[in-house]
Amino acid sequence: MDVGDEVVIDSDGFDAVIAALRSRGFRTLGPVVRNGAIVHGDVSSSQDLPRGRHDQQAPGQYRLEQGEGPELFGWAVGPASWKSEFFPPEEVVWRASVDGDQVTFTERPAALGPVAIIGARPCELSALEVLDRVLLAGDVADDRYAARRSDAFVIAVECGAPAATCFCTSMGTGPSARSGYDLALTELIDGGHRFYARVGSQVGAEVLETVPHIAAGNDEVAGRREVLAGTEARMGRFMDTEGLPDLLARNLEHPRWVEVAERCLSCGNCTLVCPTCFCTDIKDVTDLSGTVERRRRWASCFDLDHSYLHGGSVRLTTQSRYRQWLTHKLGTWWDQFGESGCVGCGRCIAWCPVGIDLTEEAAAIRDTDGALTSGGSRLP
């Protein structure tokens, strides 16, 4: 079997893939239901996956429903992105302990073994590629992120159930998986529960070769095409990306920033669920024994201290912080990394407590391009 091969596996074959990965020493992680949401957890077979589950998402809303079908991936993305497996929300970088006059430094290992990701959506593959460019392709790579990414195995599952908050087609990141995977699956229900599988790497070929499979036929090719076409037709949101960075750059004083600030809570939920946000804080914490830990944790540009310089913070108001987030995500990210910082997953819409929709905010600015605040005053 070679890279690019296309085969079909049934439900037993899917379980055999998981078993094959575990036999190779991978920790297998996939979607599980916990606390009323689909999140990530350890899986040993398809019995651990959210069979028959569907999600209902809208601005500020997320609900799970239990169906009767056999589908394992009949839902869109949940609150947790796969970023957290490679770039954890919080981690101890090193620890120093004191024994008399001796100080001992111990660096905490970045990874405890290779991880296999089961069920990454195409938009999440794009998000990981964005993070790779940010954290690996710069002048100084993030060695802890690199250690976790280097041996990871990724099984993508193409999206057949978009949420009302999804807009991956606008961002060119879905619903089909184009790169960044070892195996890409399309779940097919009509004609029997099975998976159309494409090989994306040599390791993927080696794993798939060990499980029962048959060559993909015309029915499966047509079935995949139908799934993807249906997903595109049901896409819940649209983002007009034509000239978007320039549009935002010339509207830094637009009154919409003030309007959205009247609703925004500056809670940072949008940055916490975003699969590409990468800001962190470093803190040194000491206990009574004299042990010191250097901890790295996610940070948000909605935090007042995020823009702290000598003498105080630069972005004092909610509108200035929301403007910073949106213009960076959709605009100046291009200047830094040559691509957008948004992959159209819609998480920031669903998990915003007040339902702020960035596609609506961008559209509102486009509709009144060039408008100024009252008196032309600058936003702080």
Helices and strands as residue ranges (DSSP letters): E 6-10, H 11-23, E 27-34, E 37-42, G 46-48, E 53-58, E 61-66, H 83-86, E 90-99, E 102-107, E 115-120, H 122-135, H 143-150, E 153-157, H 168-171, E 183-188, E 194-199, H 202-209, E 214-215, H 218-233, H 244-249, H 256-261, H 269-273, E 280-286, E 292-298, G 304-307, E 308-309, E 312-313, H 318-327, I 328-332, H 333-337, H 347-350, H 358-367, G 374-376
